[in-house]
């Protein structure tokens, strides 16, 4: 359930962008899309936990790391939840396709496909060197994109320039999410090797992965002020710079020791804080834009 908080943040980002550029948003389509994405995210989480547990070769992973193993759930119960929840996004998705266009179906199929292929199929994404970047793009760009598309297509405001705008605005989040995924796989390197997963961390080594982690955050830190100064996002987002020293301090324990239960949560808190503040400041800029339009 905790991971679905990001889906709400992406929705706020999409609404904020719509009001910054067009001063309007179709909330019926947008809220329905949010509900569908929340259910899809839950289903994918069930599926990933199910597949990771079923495909794992390491007994220690099953008993001490897997959510299913820790909570001693049966695979049959997990499958019932997974399939039972499917009816809701299917019905909502079909209604949204009817209200918009076939493109909604295409984007939805791509998103669900990426989610299911992350841990399923003959070669799961989480066993390859592409897992981190594919997940980061799917989560931080595709989801806000479909919210924006459905919120603007009904009022004729969505076009190719909107796609470019949204991708650029989402880039700081993309690098932050990528860094978080990298961090997770750095901590899981030993268990991934035992379970036959050859992730990016496995391919480039832990030392290089830590350097890539720092580089991803350097890009995140640089992009926000650049986008603000170029007026891609409101000037008020420059306030996010004030978080940088605090966030960097949070990373230091992880850079010294990569422990899933101790230092990894500090990184996730830092990622969540930056993404939340960045989106909140964009939302403040959108509210300011709305107020100016009424004056």
C-alpha positions in Angstrom: 0.0 0.0 0.0 2.9 2.4 0.8 4.0 2.4 -2.9 0.7 3.7 -4.1 1.4 7.1 -2.4 3.5 7.9 -5.5 0.5 7.4 -7.7 -1.3 10.2 -5.8 1.8 12.4 -6.1 1.9 11.9 -9.9 -1.8 12.8 -10.1 -1.1 16.1 -8.2 1.8 16.7 -10.6 -0.5 16.2 -13.7 -3.2 18.4 -12.3 -0.7 21.1 -11.5 0.8 21.0 -15.0 -2.7 21.3 -16.5 -3.5 24.3 -14.5 -0.1 25.9 -15.1 -0.4 25.7 -18.8 -4.1 25.5 -19.6 -5.9 26.5 -16.3 -8.2 23.5 -16.6 -8.4 19.7 -16.0 -11.0 17.0 -16.5 -11.3 15.6 -13.0 -13.8 12.9 -13.9 -11.3 11.3 -16.3 -8.4 12.1 -14.0 -9.8 10.6 -10.8 -11.0 7.5 -12.6 -7.5 7.1 -14.0 -6.1 7.5 -10.5 -8.4 4.8 -9.1 -7.5 2.5 -11.9 -3.7 3.1 -11.5 -4.0 2.5 -7.7 -5.6 -0.9 -8.3 -3.2 -1.8 -11.0 -0.2 -0.9 -8.8 -1.6 -3.1 -6.0 -2.1 -6.0 -8.4 1.4 -5.6 -9.8 2.8 -5.6 -6.3 0.9 -8.8 -5.5 2.2 -10.3 -8.8 5.8 -9.3 -8.2 5.8 -10.7 -4.6 4.2 -13.9 -5.9 6.6 -14.4 -8.8 9.7 -13.5 -6.7 8.7 -16.0 -4.1 7.8 -18.7 -6.5 11.0 -18.3 -8.6 13.4 -17.8 -5.7 16.1 -20.5 -5.2 17.3 -19.2 -1.9 15.5 -20.5 1.2 16.8 -17.6 3.3 15.3 -15.1 0.9 11.9 -16.9 1.1 11.8 -16.9 4.9 13.4 -13.5 5.8 13.1 -11.2 2.8 10.0 -12.1 0.8 6.8 -10.4 2.0 4.9 -13.6 1.4 7.4 -15.6 3.5 7.6 -13.1 6.3 3.8 -13.0 6.6 3.5 -16.8 6.0 0.8 -16.3 3.4 -0.2 -19.1 1.1 0.4 -18.6 -2.7 -3.3 -19.5 -3.2 -4.5 -16.6 -1.1 -2.1 -14.2 -2.9 -3.5 -15.4 -6.3 -7.1 -14.9 -5.2 -6.3 -11.3 -4.2 -4.4 -10.7 -7.4 -7.1 -11.9 -9.7 -10.0 -10.6 -7.5 -8.7 -7.0 -7.7 -8.4 -7.2 -11.5 -12.1 -6.6 -12.2 -11.9 -3.0 -10.9 -9.2 -1.5 -13.3 -10.7 -3.5 -16.2 -14.1 -1.9 -15.8 -12.7 1.6 -15.2 -10.2 1.2 -18.0 -12.9 0.2 -20.5 -15.0 3.2 -19.5 -12.0 5.5 -19.9 -11.2 4.1 -23.3 -14.8 4.7 -24.3 -14.6 8.3 -23.0 -11.3 9.1 -24.7 -9.6 7.0 -27.4 -7.8 3.8 -28.2 -4.5 5.5 -27.1 -5.7 5.1 -23.5 -5.8 1.3 -24.1 -2.3 1.3 -25.7 -0.7 3.3 -22.8 -2.6 1.1 -20.2 -1.4 -2.1 -21.9 2.2 -0.9 -22.0 2.1 0.1 -18.3 0.5 -3.2 -17.1 2.8 -5.2 -19.4 5.9 -3.5 -17.9 4.6 -4.2 -14.4 3.9 -7.9 -15.0 7.1 -8.5 -17.0 9.1 -6.9 -14.1 9.0 -10.3 -12.3 7.2 -12.5 -14.8 7.8 -14.1 -18.2 10.8 -16.2 -19.4 13.2 -13.3 -18.7 11.9 -11.0 -15.9 13.1 -7.4 -16.1 14.3 -7.6 -12.5 16.7 -10.2 -13.6 18.2 -8.0 -16.3 20.4 -4.8 -16.4 17.4 -2.8 -17.7 15.0 -3.3 -14.7 16.0 -0.1 -12.9 15.7 2.3 -15.8 12.5 0.7 -17.2 10.7 0.9 -13.9 11.9 4.5 -13.2 10.5 5.6 -16.6 7.3 3.7 -16.3 6.5 4.9 -12.8 7.7 8.6 -13.0 6.8 9.4 -16.6 4.2 7.1 -18.0 1.8 7.4 -15.1 1.8 11.2 -14.9 1.5 11.2 -18.7 -1.7 9.1 -18.8 -3.2 11.3 -16.0 -2.4 14.4 -18.1 -3.6 12.8 -21.3 -7.0 11.8 -19.8 -7.3 15.1 -17.9 -6.7 17.2 -21.0 -7.9 15.1 -24.0 -11.5 15.6 -23.1 -11.1 19.4 -23.4 -8.9 19.3 -26.5 -5.7 20.6 -24.8 -3.4 17.6 -25.1 -0.8 17.6 -27.9 2.8 16.7 -28.7 4.2 19.7 -26.9 2.3 18.6 -23.7 4.1 15.2 -23.9 7.5 16.9 -24.1 6.6 19.3 -21.3 5.5 16.4 -19.0 8.6 14.3 -19.8 10.9 17.2 -19.0 9.1 18.2 -15.8 9.2 14.5 -14.6 13.0 14.1 -15.2 14.1 15.0 -11.7 11.7 12.4 -10.3 12.9 9.8 -12.9 16.5 10.2 -11.8 15.5 10.0 -8.1 13.4 6.9 -8.6 16.2 5.3 -10.7 18.6 6.0 -7.8 16.2 4.4 -5.4 15.9 1.3 -7.6 19.7 1.2 -7.9 20.0 1.5 -4.1 17.5 -1.4 -3.6 19.5 -3.7 -5.9 22.8 -2.7 -4.4 21.5 -4.0 -1.0 20.0 -7.1 -2.6 23.1 -8.0 -4.7 24.0 -11.1 -2.7 20.4 -12.5 -2.7 20.0 -11.6 -6.4 23.1 -13.6 -7.3 21.8 -16.6 -5.4 18.4 -16.3 -7.2 20.0 -16.0 -10.6 19.2 -12.3 -11.2 21.8 -10.5 -13.2 20.8 -6.9 -12.5 22.6 -3.7 -13.5 24.4 -3.7 -10.2 25.6 -7.3 -10.9 26.9 -6.2 -14.3 28.8 -3.1 -13.3 29.8 -4.0 -9.8 28.9 -2.5 -6.4 31.6 0.3 -6.6 30.4 1.5 -10.0 26.8 1.2 -8.9 27.4 3.5 -5.9 29.1 6.0 -8.3 26.1 5.8 -10.6 23.8 6.3 -7.6 25.7 9.5 -6.7 25.7 10.7 -10.4 21.9 10.1 -10.6 21.4 12.3 -7.5 23.7 15.0 -8.9 21.5 15.1 -12.0 18.4 15.3 -9.9 19.9 18.2 -7.9 21.0 20.1 -11.0 17.8 19.6 -13.0 15.4 21.3 -10.6 17.0 24.7 -10.5 17.7 24.5 -14.3 14.1 23.8 -15.0 13.0 26.6 -12.7 15.4 29.1 -14.3 14.2 28.1 -17.8 10.6 28.6 -16.5 9.6 25.0 -17.3 8.5 24.8 -13.7 7.5 27.7 -11.4 10.3 29.7 -9.8 9.1 28.7 -6.4 10.5 25.2 -7.0 14.0 26.8 -6.5 13.1 26.4 -2.8 13.8 22.7 -3.2 17.5 23.5 -3.2 17.2 24.1 0.5 16.7 20.4 1.0 19.9 19.3 -0.7 22.2 19.4 2.3 19.7 17.5 4.4 19.2 14.9 1.7 22.9 14.4 1.1 23.4 13.8 4.9 20.7 11.1 4.7 22.7 9.4 2.0 26.0 9.2 3.9 25.2 6.1 6.0 24.1 4.3 2.9 27.3 5.2 1.0 29.3 3.8 3.9 27.3 0.6 4.5 24.5 -0.8 2.2 22.1 -2.5 4.6 18.5 -3.1 3.5 17.0 -2.8 7.0 19.1 0.1 8.2 20.5 2.5 5.6 18.2 1.7 2.7 15.1 3.2 4.4 17.1 6.5 4.9 17.5 6.8 1.1 13.8 6.0 0.5 12.8 8.7 3.0 15.1 11.2 1.2 13.7 10.3 -2.2 10.1 10.6 -1.0 10.9 13.9 0.6 12.5 15.5 -2.5 9.8 14.2 -4.9 7.0 15.3 -2.5 8.4 18.8 -2.0 9.2 19.2 -5.8 5.6 18.3 -6.7 4.2 20.4 -3.8 6.1 23.5 -5.0 4.8 23.0 -8.6 1.3 22.7 -7.1 1.8 25.9 -5.2 2.9 27.6 -8.5 -0.3 26.2 -10.2 -2.5 27.6 -7.4 -0.8 31.0 -7.7 -1.5 30.8 -11.5 -5.2 30.1 -10.8 -5.5 33.0 -8.4 -3.8 35.4 -10.9 -6.4 34.4 -13.5 -9.2 35.5 -11.3 -7.7 38.9 -10.4 
